[in-house]
Structures are given as C-alpha cells and as structure tokens.
Amino acid sequence: MAKNGERRASTPREDWRAVAQALNGRMTARRVGQQELADQAGVSVATLRVLQHGGGERRVQDATLAAVCRALDWPADYLLCVLLGQPLPESTPAPDIAAVDPFAALVDGQAEILAVLRRIEAHVEGIARGLTPA
C-alpha cells in the first residue's frame, strides 16, 4: 500500500477496469453524477473521470480512493481491495439517521415536504395563469 500522499504506480496485478466497473455501478445505483460525487469526495472531476474509465497513465493516491469510497458509503478500503483483487470488506449499513440524530431526521423530512409544496405551488400558478383572461 502506498504511503499517504504518495502516488500509486501501476503494477500488472492492479485491475483499474474492475475499479471503474465498481465505481460506475455504484454511481448508477446511487444516482449520483460526477460533479456531485467529486464535491462529496473532495476530488476533482478529472480525477473521478480517470477512475471511471479505468485506464490511462494517471494513477490516483490511496487517500483519493478512500475519499471516493466514503462518499459512496463504502468502507474506506473497498476500491483498494477491488484494485488489488483482494476480498472485499464487509459493507456496514448506514446508521438510521433518526436513531443517531432525531432532529436531523425531522429537518430532512421538513425539507422534503417543503420541496413538494413548492412543486405543487408552481403547478397551481401555472393552472391559474391558464384560467385568468389576458
């Protein structure tokens, strides 16, 4: 394993295509785009693109792989295990937000309700414009 901050050199036993498959599958399942994931992981879109294509000369740091894993709710060493063909770590389910912080769950629920109300309001305004004589 490379030291923190050290670039990983490609070796024949590294499977960057497997990393790309795992990453792209998780992004699709989570419905998360490049920019959103890059922001959440604290990496550049260009770095994420390199990982998604599984090829090229540019390699990424172990810390970058770990950051992407955490942003996708995987164990921090998940992609490193995929890369090296090692057994995958057990994924732990995300904690129930209400159990950890009941107030945060309430705020999330209120935000969802507000978003729905705004969509309804926009529809009602559209209908009202259609009914009002010009």
Secondary structure as UniProt FT lines:
FT   TURN            4..5
FT   TURN            12..13
FT   HELIX           16..30
FT   HELIX           34..41
FT   HELIX           45..53
FT   HELIX           62..71
FT   TURN            72..73
FT   TURN            76..77
FT   HELIX           78..84
FT   HELIX           97..100
FT   HELIX           102..131
//
